[in-house]
Amino acid sequence: MAEKLVVTFNAGSSSLRCGVFRLTQDGPLQIRNFHIRGLPSEMIMTQKDMVAGTQKETHLGTPESPERAHPEALTHMLARLDDLSDLGAISAFSHRIVHGGAHHAAPVLVTDDVQAQLKNLEPLAPSHQPHNLRPIRRVQAHFPDTPQIACFDTAFHRTQPRQAQIFGLPRELSDDGILRYGFHGLSYDYIAHKLERSYPGLAGKRIIVAHLGRGVSMCAMKNGESIATTMGLTALDGVPMGRRCGALDPGVVLHLIMDRGHSPEEVRKMLYEHSGLLGVSGISGEMNDLLASDRPEAAEAVDFFAYHCGRHFGSLAAALEGVDAVILTGGMGEHITALRALLIKQLAWLGADLDEATNRMGGPLLTMPQSRLPVLMLPTDEERVLARRAYDLLESGGCR
């Protein structure tokens, strides 16, 4: 009997990830992985076969235009999925969707109405939502009889108390969905389950998780549920990021438009693409580049980032009324040793005592055994969450 497969799509602004999973007694097991990076310029595909233990890298060339990059990447990806008959039948596709709005607190079967709802949210996640939705349309045309499931980064945070979700705005705006949603929920979902499986002594405690990737956010979790988070209505809020501004006085936006003559589109592009570490340094939005530079502007950007991380750690600790552990995850959290050391120093007042040796080795425990506040590095796996949620929906009959 052919095995039931779930295929996951994680489409970002500069990359496209696709995973092929089968179900085992221990949960979803990834057996193939495809990753196209370099968008919108030269496209490079890495293909991994976890069963055979092989990896292949293919240069796919430069797209006809930047606007054609993501569609061309999808064409290459779908061609690989046509060649899975030896592995089994695809039972469902599971997609990461950054913004689910007020109405989606759990994965859903994609319908025409759901697609319309999610398209209406594109202005709230302009760097992500259009790319998230494009694979759904293409898969619908390529595999018309296979169910598709949408999993939302915002859904994990719907457990937050109302006072954590509303802004200090007229009530009718909150009632109309102008709320603090939060993002990176699939990553936080994975960490919550990882703690339950591997660190049960921490699973029910007060935890701050810092997702440190191209986008950066933090989440205060209690008993594995989101209590507060740093991002808001959009993915601009909170901790400064590589190119996004992070928390900003709204008066700055009004001043730029009303007094300095910038158009709303110019300000949008500035806040999403030319701010954050890139804006402060004038050099790069990549933390590794800044750490390697000897220019004072680079050092200032790194200090700026660490300082604001420290402020947000303190804010989330207050929301939790204490903190029992901190988890660092995401690409920067996993791979940049010097950044982990800087952030643990920001946590010293809460009782974190850096263990330089284990930090150099990548943890998982980054602090001394006697440290009052343990800090761990745990790699995240959003694709595994996409697969697990899809299998759950299949088993419950939610895809009929």
Long-range contacts (C-beta under 8 A, 24 or more apart in sequence): 2-88, 2-89, 3-87, 3-88, 3-89, 4-88, 4-89, 4-91, 4-394, 5-84, 5-87, 5-88, 5-89, 5-90, 5-91, 6-90, 6-91, 6-92, 6-93, 6-94, 6-386, 6-387, 6-390, 6-391, 6-394, 7-81, 7-90, 7-92, 7-93, 7-94, 8-93, 8-94, 8-95, 8-96, 8-383, 8-386, 8-387, 8-390, 9-93, 9-94, 9-95, 9-96, 9-135, 9-139, 9-386, 10-95, 10-96, 10-382, 10-383, 10-386, 11-70, 11-95, 11-96, 11-131, 11-132, 11-134, 11-135, 12-128, 12-131, 12-214, 13-39, 13-127, 13-128, 13-131, 14-38, 14-39, 14-40, 14-214, 15-39, 16-70, 16-73, 16-74, 16-77, 16-131, 16-135, 17-383, 18-77, 18-80, 18-81, 19-383, 19-384, 19-386, 19-387, 20-81, 20-84, 20-87, 21-383, 21-384, 21-387, 22-87, 22-88, 23-391, 27-384, 27-388, 28-384, 28-387, 28-388, 28-391, 30-383, 30-384, 30-387, 31-87, 32-84, 32-87, 33-383, 34-77, 34-80, 36-60, 36-73, 36-76, 36-77, 39-69, 39-70, 39-73, 40-66, 40-67, 40-69, 40-70, 41-66, 41-69, 43-69, 43-72, 43-73, 43-76, 45-76, 47-80, 70-131, 70-134, 71-134, 71-138, 74-134, 74-135, 74-138, 77-135, 78-138, 78-139, 78-142, 81-142, 90-143, 90-146, 91-146, 91-147, 91-394, 92-146, 92-147, 92-148, 92-149, 92-390, 92-393, 92-394, 92-399, 93-135, 93-136, 93-139, 93-143, 93-146, 93-147, 93-148, 93-149, 93-390, 94-148, 94-149, 94-151, 94-386, 94-387, 94-389, 94-390, 95-132, 95-135, 95-136, 95-148, 95-149, 95-150, 95-151, 95-386, 96-132, 96-151, 96-153, 96-186, 96-382, 96-386, 97-129, 97-132, 97-133, 97-150, 97-151, 97-152, 97-153, 98-125, 98-128, 98-129, 98-132, 98-152, 98-153, 98-154, 98-183, 98-235, 99-124, 99-125, 99-128, 99-129, 99-152, 99-153, 99-154, 99-181, 99-183, 100-150, 100-152, 100-153, 100-154, 100-155, 100-181, 101-154, 101-177, 101-181, 102-177, 102-179, 104-150, 104-152, 104-154, 104-155, 105-155, 105-158, 106-155, 107-149, 107-150, 107-151, 107-152, 107-155, 107-389, 107-390, 107-392, 107-393, 108-149, 108-150, 109-147, 109-148, 109-149, 109-150, 109-393, 109-398, 109-399, 110-136, 110-140, 110-147, 110-148, 110-149, 110-150, 114-150, 118-150, 124-233, 124-234, 125-234, 125-235, 126-268, 126-272, 127-235, 127-272, 128-235, 147-394, 147-399, 149-389, 149-390, 149-393, 149-399, 151-186, 151-385, 151-386, 151-389, 151-390, 152-185, 153-183, 153-184, 153-185, 153-186, 154-181, 154-182, 154-183, 154-185, 155-185, 156-182, 156-185, 156-186, 156-188, 156-189, 156-219, 156-226, 157-181, 157-182, 157-185, 157-219, 157-226, 157-229, 158-226, 159-225, 159-226, 159-227, 160-226, 160-227, 160-228, 160-229, 161-227, 164-227, 164-228, 164-319, 167-232, 167-233, 178-233, 179-233, 180-229, 180-231, 180-232, 180-233, 180-237, 181-231, 181-232, 181-233, 182-217, 182-219, 182-226, 182-229, 182-230, 182-231, 182-232, 183-215, 183-217, 183-229, 183-231, 183-235, 184-211, 184-213, 184-215, 184-217, 184-219, 184-231, 184-330, 185-226, 186-382, 186-385, 186-386, 187-211, 187-329, 187-330, 187-380, 187-382, 187-385, 188-219, 188-221, 188-226, 189-385, 190-380, 190-381, 190-382, 190-384, 190-385, 191-327, 191-329, 191-378, 191-380, 192-221, 192-224, 192-225, 193-224, 193-385, 194-378, 195-224, 195-327, 196-224, 199-376, 202-324, 202-325, 202-374, 205-324, 205-325, 206-320, 206-321, 206-322, 206-323, 206-324, 206-325, 207-323, 207-324, 207-325, 207-326, 207-327, 208-313, 208-316, 208-317, 208-320, 208-323, 208-325, 208-326, 208-327, 209-326, 209-327, 209-329, 210-309, 210-313, 210-326, 210-327, 210-328, 210-329, 210-330, 210-333, 210-343, 211-329, 211-330, 211-333, 211-380, 212-328, 212-329, 212-330, 212-331, 212-332, 212-333, 212-339, 213-330, 213-331, 213-332, 213-333, 214-241, 214-242, 214-331, 215-241, 215-244, 216-240, 216-241, 216-246, 216-330, 216-332, 218-309, 218-312, 218-313, 218-316, 219-316, 220-316, 220-317, 220-319, 220-320, 220-323, 222-320, 227-319, 227-320, 228-315, 228-316, 228-319, 228-320, 230-312, 230-315, 230-316, 236-271, 236-272, 238-312, 239-305, 239-308, 239-309, 239-312, 240-275, 240-276, 240-277, 240-280, 240-304, 240-305, 240-308, 241-276, 241-277, 241-285, 242-276, 242-277, 242-278, 242-285, 242-286, 242-287, 243-272, 243-273, 243-274, 243-275, 243-276, 243-277, 243-278, 243-279, 243-285, 244-271, 244-272, 244-275, 244-276, 245-271, 245-275, 245-276, 245-279, 246-275, 246-276, 246-308, 247-308, 277-301, 277-304, 277-305, 280-304, 287-332, 287-336, 287-339, 288-336, 291-336, 291-338, 291-339, 302-342, 306-339, 306-342, 306-343, 306-345, 306-346, 307-346, 309-343, 309-346, 310-343, 310-346, 310-347, 313-346, 313-347, 313-350, 317-350, 323-350, 323-373, 324-373, 325-373, 325-374, 325-375, 325-376, 326-352, 326-373, 326-374, 326-375, 326-376, 327-375, 327-376, 327-377, 327-378, 328-366, 328-375, 328-376, 328-377, 328-378, 329-377, 329-378, 329-379, 329-380, 330-380, 333-377, 334-362, 334-377, 334-379, 337-362, 340-366, 340-377, 343-375, 344-375, 347-373, 347-375
